[in-house]
Structures are given as C-alpha cells and as structure tokens.
C-alpha cells in the first residue's frame, strides 16, 4: 500500500486549497477578462478528494486539457479541464469568426494554449504574493481529450483515483456563456501547496492551525458567534488589474485569562514615566514680495511629466530578441510592493495602483523626502 492510499483530505486542507485556488483563479479570470474584453465572474471553488464518480463526471464532458508545470516556488503539475464547446467560444472571440464545430486543429489549440498561458501567468503571480515565494511556471501544454486518448492523457487520474484532489469552479462570461473548470492535482502537489501556505503563516503543521492552544474558560450566558457568510463570487470587469492580495497571517491563540492581563497592564502603566510632549519650533515662513509672488505663480503653471514605474528588469540582448507575444518578464518587485511615482526623472513618492472608472490610477502612500533619497 502506498503512503497516500486512502488519504483523508481534512477540512483545514480544503480551506487552504480553496483560498489558494480562489486567489489564483481570481487573477486568471482578470487575465481572461482583459483578453476577451468581457466581464468575467468566477465563483468560490469546491474542493473534494478524487473518486471514481468524479472521474466519471469528467468523462461526460468533451473537453480541452491543459497541463501547467510549476518549476519554482512550488514544484508539481496542475491539470485543467474545460468543455470544448466553451473553449471554442473563447477561440471564436479571439479570431473574430463563427465557430461552426467544436473540432480543434493546431491553430485553435495554439490559441487556447496562449489564453491559458496568460491566465496561468496571472495566477502564478497572485500565488507568489499569497505564499510569499517566487512562483514560476513553464508554458502550458493544451490538447484535446478524446475517447481514444483520455486514458493516456489522464493516466495518473485513472490509475490513482483516490490519490488526486479535484477543485471545481463555475465561471460566467457576461452575455455569452457559463461553464465549469476542473482543476486536478496530485496528493503530493496538494501537500506542497498547503505546506507553502503554512510556512507563510509561521505554522509547522496543520495541528497547530486547528487550534491546539488551550481555550479560555467559557463566559456565562455568552451567545454563540454568528456564522461567517459564504464568500461571494469574484466579479472581474475588463481591463481591471489583478488586485494584490494580502498574505494570510497565522491565527492568534486567545489569552488564558483576562484578569492577569489586566493586572499586567496596570503594573506597566504604573511603571511608565509620563512626560509632556515637546514639539519642535518651526521658523516663520518668509513673506514674499509682490514680484516674487507673481514669479511663484508663473512657476506653478509649468507642466511636468509624471510617470508611474511598476518595476524594472535587466536583460541581455539575446533575451530581448527572443521576446514574443505571451512572454513574461519578471520585474524586481514582488506583488503588493508600492509603485514609484516619478516627476521629470525624480522619485518623489510611492503609492498603490487603483482603478477609477476602468482607468488606472495611483493612491499616494508615502512622500519621498531628501533624507529618504539619500
């Protein structure tokens, strides 16, 4: 018997996989929205252990398969399955023609592979920010699943039905169609994703996450906490940027008793010496003459070029010559880092990217002074 045979997928593992999948596929939906120019809505994922019934559900769907290999940050393969009719509609939008059949040739397969490349590139970037590691993938490989090749292409699913994890999403392309995407991963890859998230949270194993810390005494006549609402679907409008997601932090264990904590706070307050605030004295502003005031107002009308820099990268000439549509360039900043606001070549501030009426904008979070530049 293998070490994975008959494994149990715990609720904590399902929650972590669901959150990782939600963040990753949310960014993938953003990329799809930008490609199609249509609003894309994706629902919360449903995570379940692999079973013969799940495989039979896949068999009922004429589909397109895509293999994504993760090469850095987390190592393993992810397998996506989509209905061929829905993939045909996506290709139809890209090519600007009418799809008369669901048959896929080399051109159609290349087109859907490029779409998946863009989607999974955004997904890997979001995953990188979520788990705090650099995540890289190889270009996705797409193929048509048929009755003749499905056992070969899905060999690891057929041979080890109880060794895989299924994640199912529903997504909607506005005014067009709705569909399902199945994500299939091996038990080993699922474990690596969960462990990466635990490492980010500073937890060594799932037992710590499950609340192994002692619980405080129950207060009398306390009411049970209200259940948390279900996560709403992720709605993505076209041309909207992928929002950086804040990493999940480890849950904090509750205090054993409120009384000792209050006593410590009182003792700390008694030992703290309180001093009056000392404010710096500012020199009075010089009064400008009428001529100086006019000159100052003239200067204020001078236009300046303002630009926002997301990041930089240094490449060799041969690397630049290899650029093509779909190439991904890694910048020197991670997802969530502030962007630089530059005026006439001088860094003056940093901020975060926002969306205003479907246009990009920047919210200033820090003004860079002379001391910061030095």
N, C-alpha and C positions, 0 to 999 in steps of 0.2 A: 504494500500500500504506500503510495506517495505521501509526502508530508502535507500536501494540500488537500488530499482526498477527503471529502466530507467536511470541508471547512465551513465555519459559521461566519456569516457577514453580520457583525454587530451593528446596533443602531448608531453608535458613535462613528463607526467607519462609514455607514451610509450617509450620516450628516456631513462628514468631512468631504467625502466624494461628491455629494450633492452640491456643496458650496463651491468646491473647486470647479466642478463642471458648469455650475451656474455662471461663475465669473468668466471662465474661459469661453463658453459658448455665447455669453453676452457680447464679448468683444468680437467673436466670429460673426455674430448677427449684425454688428455695426459695419464690419467689412462688407458683408453681403448687401446691406442697405446702400452703402456707397457705390457698390458695383452696379446694382440694378436700378438705382435711383428711385427706389420704392421704400415705404415704411415697412420694417420687419419687426414682428413681435414674437418673442420666444418665451415659452412657459418654463416654470420650475421643473428641474429634472426628476425623473423617477428612477431610483436605483434599486436593483434587485440582483440576487445571485443567479448565475446561469442555471438553466434547466432545460430538459428536453422540450417542454412546452414553449419556452422562449425561442428555441431554435426552430420549432415548427411555425411559430409566428413569422419568423424571418423568411422561411421557405415560401410563405404565401405571397411575398412581395417581390414582383420583378424589380430588380434593384441595381444600383450602381455601388460598387465597393471602393473605398479609399483607404489606403494604409498610410498612417503617419508614424514615422520613426523618430523618437526623441533621442537625440545624440548627446545632449549636455544638460546638466541640472538634474534631470531625471532620465533614466535610461529604460527604454522599452518601446513597445509598439501599441498604437491605438488604432482601432478599426472602426470606420464609419460606414453606415449603410443607409442609403436613401432610395426612395422609389424612383424607378427610371422615368416615369411619367413626369414627376416633379423636376428631376434633373433636366429633362427635355425642355420644360418650360423656361428654366434658367438659361439654358443654352440658346433657346429661341430669342430671349430678350437680348442676350449678348450679340447675337448675329443679326438681329433685326429682320428675321424672316418667320415664316409659318412652319411649324413642325407638323408634318403630316403623319409621322410614325414615331415610335419610341425606340427605333433601332439606332444604335450608336456606332459611328465609324471612328476613324482615328482623329478626325478634326473635332468631333463632338467630345470624345474622351479627353483630348488635349484641353479643350475649353473648360470642361468641368474640373479637370485637374488644376487648371490655373485659378479657377474660382476657389477651390479648396485650399490652394496654396496661399491665397490672400486671406481667407478666413482663418486658417490654422496659424498663419503668421501673427495675426492679431490675437489669437487665442494663446499662443506661446508667450507673447509679450505680457498679456494680462496675468498668466500663470507665473511668470518670472517675478512680477511685482507682488503677487499674492504670497508666494512661498519664500521670497527673499533670495532667490538664486537666479543666475543667468540660465535661461532655458533656450535651447536651440533645437530645431527640427530639420530633417532632410526634406527635400521636395516631395510632396505627397504623390503616391502612385495610384492611379484610378483604373478601374477595369469594370467590365460588365459581368454581372453574376448571371449565369445561365444554368439550366438543369444539368448540362454536361460538365461544367467546371466548378460548380458550387462546392462539391465535396473536396476538391483540390484546394480551392481558394480559402475555404473555411475549415481547413483540416484541423487547426488547433481548437476550433469550437466543437466540431463533430466528435473528435477523439476524446475531448475532456470537457464534456458539457457542464460538469459540476466544478470546473476549475476557473471559470470566467465570471466576469461581472458585467451586467448589462445596465446601461444608462440610457433612458429614453426621453427625448424632448419632442414637444409639439411646437411647430413654428408656423407663422402666418405671414404671407407676403400680401400687403394691402391690395384689395381689389383684384387679386389674382388667384391664389390658391393657398391651401393649408396642407401641411404634411407632417411627417414624423421623421426624426433622425435617430437611428440606433447607434450607440457608441459601445463597443465591445473591447474589454481589456482583460489581460490575464491576471490571475491572482497575484503574481509576483509584481507586476507593474502597479496594480492597485495598492499593494502594500507599500511600494516605494513612494507613491503619491501621498498616502496617509502619513508615512514617516517624515516626509519632507515638510508637511504641514505641522506635525508635532514638533519637529526641530525648530521651526519658525516660532512656535508658541512657547518654546523652552520646556517641553514636556518629553520625558524619555519614553513613556509607553501610554497606552490607552487607559490603563487602570487609574493613572493619575488624573486623566481628563474626566473619568466617570465619577469623580467626587470621592476619592479615598480619604480626604481630610475629614476629621470628626465634625459632625454637625452641631450647631449650637442648640441649647435646650429650647424646646418649643414654647413660645409665649402663650399664656392662657387667652382664650377667646379670640384667637387670631383667625382671620379669614384666609382661605386658600388663595394663592395668586391666580390672577386671571390668565387663561391660556393665551399663548402668543399667537397672533394672526398668521395665517399662511402667507408665504412670500408671494407678492404679486408678480404677474408676468413682466418680463423685461421688454419694453417698447422702444424701438430704435427708429428714429427718423433719418431719412437720407442726409448724407453729408455731416452727420453728427460725429464728433471724435469719440474714441473709446475713452471712457472716463476711468481715471486711475482709481483703483480700489484700495482702500486702506487695509493693511495686513490685519488678520485676526489675532488678538492678543490672548494670552492664557487666562482662564478664569481665575479669579481671586478667591481663595478659601475664606469663608466667613469667620469672624472673630469668635473665640470660645465664649466670651462673656463680656457684656457691655460695662459692668461695674469696674473691673480692673483697668479697662481702657480709660474710663472717665477719671479714675484716680491718677493714672499716669499723666493725663493731660493737665490736671490741676497742679501736680507737682512740677511739671515742666513750666507751666505759666508762672508759678511762684519763684522759680529759679531764674527766670528771664528778666534781665535788666531792661527797663523801658526808657528810651531816650527820646527827646523831642526831635522831630525831623529837621535836618539842616538843608535848606535849599540854596543852590548856588545863586550868586548875584550876577545878573546879566548887565553888560554895558548898555547904555541907552543908544537907540538907533540914531545914526546921524540924520539930520534934516537936510533933504535935497533942495537945491535951489530950483527956481522955475525952469532954467535951461537944462539942468541935469535931469529934472523930472520929464521934460519933453524928450530928451535923448533916451531915457529909460523906456518910455512908452514906444519910441521908434524901434528899439531893440526887440521889444516884445512881439512885434509884428513880423520878425524874421522867421521864415519857415525852417523847420529842422526835420531831417529824415529819422523816423523811429522804426526800428525793426525788432522782432522777437526771435531769439535763437533757441531752438529746442535742444540742440546738441551738435557736436562735431565728430568727425571721424577722419583718420588719415589712411589713405590707400595708396598702393603702388600703381604705376601706370598700367601694368598688365591687368591688375584687378579692375581698374576703371574701364578698360577696353572690353572686359568680359561682362559689363553691366547689360542687362536685358530687362524686358518687361517682367515684373514679378520678382526681380532681385531684391533682397532685403539687406539694408545697410545698418549695421549695429553702431549706435552712437555712444558717446562717452558718458551718457546719463541714463539712470535707471528710470523706470516708470514711476511717476509720482514726484520726481525731483522738480524743483522750481525751474522755470524757464528764465532766460536772461533778456532784459529789456535794454536795448542799446539805442542811444541817440547820437547821431553823427560819429559812429565808431566808438563811443564811450559807454561803458557799462554804468547805468545809473540806478537800476532797480532789478528786482526779481519778482516773479509772480506765478500764477497758475492759470492754465488755459480754461476758458469758459465758453459757453455758446450763447449768443444773443441773436434771437430771430434767425436761427440757422446760419449765422455767421460766427466765425471765431472771434474771440476777444481775450483779453488778459486782465486778471484781477491782481493788482499790485499787493504783494505781501511783505516786501522789505525794500527800503530805500538804501542804496549803497552809498555811504559817505566816503570821505577821503581816507579815514582810518581803515575802512574795510578794503579799499583798493590797495592800500599799502600792505 
